[in-house]
Amino acid sequence: MTGKRLKNIYKNIDVTKSYDIKSAIAVLKENAKAKFDESVDIAMNLNIDASKTDQGVRGSVELPYGTGRKTVIAVIARGDKASEAKDAGADIIGAEDVIETIKKGKIDFDACIASPDMMGLLGQVAKVLGPRGLMPNPKLGTVTLDVAGVVKSLKAGRVNYKNDKGGVVHAIVGKTSFDAKKLEENINMFIETVESARPSGVKGKFVKSVYVSTTQGVSLMLQA
C-alpha cells in the first residue's frame, strides 16, 4: 500500500481513541482495501520484564475459526512417527536432511514439530529456529510422540505465541474476509488465553495495551 492510500484511510479514523472489539473489527473490515485477503493481527503489550526467564509468556491457543492462513508444517522424525506425520498432512518431513536444509537458512515452514528422540539433532539448529520462534518445545507441545495430533491441531488453527524482547505478544487471528462474529470470537479467545498465562512474578496490571491491525491497513487500540 502506498503512503498516500494509507493516509487517506487514516483521514476518516480517529487513532487516538480506543475501540471496543466490535467497532474495531468493523473499521478494519471497512478499510481493508488491498487486492488480497488481508490478515488480521493482534499485538498485546505486556507488563513483563522480558529479560527475566520467570516472566516469559508463551503458549498456544486453538482459535475457534482458525487463522484463515495455510500453515506449512515441518516435522523432524523418523520411522513410524514420520509416516504418521505424512498421513496427518505435514508438508515437510525428515531428519538429518531437514536439519541440513535449515542450517543453510532455507526455512519454508510456519511451524516445526519433532519427536522426542530428535532433540539431539535439533540442538544443531537451535540458534536458527529459536529467534524465529520455530524451535520445537515440550512446553508448547511441539516436541511430542503425538506428532499426528499436533499436525492436525496446527492445520486447524492452533496458534503458538511467545513474547518478544519488548514484552509484546503478536499473532494472526483471522482474515478480513471472516465474518465479524468469527473475528470477535478469535480475538477474545486469544486475549483470554494470554491473560491466563500471567507469570506469578508480575505485579500490577498485566496487559498494558492491545492493538488489532490488518496487513496493509490501520492499527487500532482496543478498550481495556
Steps between C-alpha positions, in 0.01 A plus 500: 500500500629845411546764767229708330243221519572440866475871577159511332380214718627667817319824411171341596620315808577633847806301603536694826202324658445140602231281347284219625563177312187519284572856389867426434413202282248706304763769432764246398267319261365822349850628429658179371582628153779265391453280194540189716336363812690683774589335828366641825777523758503557872778646717483490879746720687562328833628632831788252522876517521586295193859462620384288794441134421224471760299774327499352153155453348456222248242241414245406238135563430255325271305777332132404453514585130869460422722764341380465143859451396653182364750380761808328361623246754839332525537181704838370616447128546591156374320170443145463624483859627601630157229286341241626749601859425458439127155348546398796718590749226848628596670683214870435571612177666847368572791489740862580408396620154261760643756609759758557225250707303429714806874550557521650152236754599220353293197517729184452295264415786288674762526240777738222594419182691739231617484161665693485831782286356589784261602750770869426449472590133294811573776638719699560182246755374376649827671833425327512161150397606496658847505868397221428250281338763513172310705284735296195611431513871339246735317783683326594175424141415717513190740237633265207526430136428161607365640668189185422302274664758709817513522523120121480477459757778731749332332448166164568666608837636711452809727802556819501704602824667808629679590847623774687316784696662269796550242295689254494210307195383400495132271265309271466201137464608323473165438663164303809403267273302391330823155569635522770770373264769767243416772764527358617831502147644854436378626828649326439833637147519855621434480779759350272765765234440790744530348659810478156661875454438589785738830421676477490880782755532314776315369777724217736415321511165612219271377623160607855420326529165355296215504598133336340198605573144492371144788417268481826307256698706456685824591406855239559771528483877236295679327620812631351823 
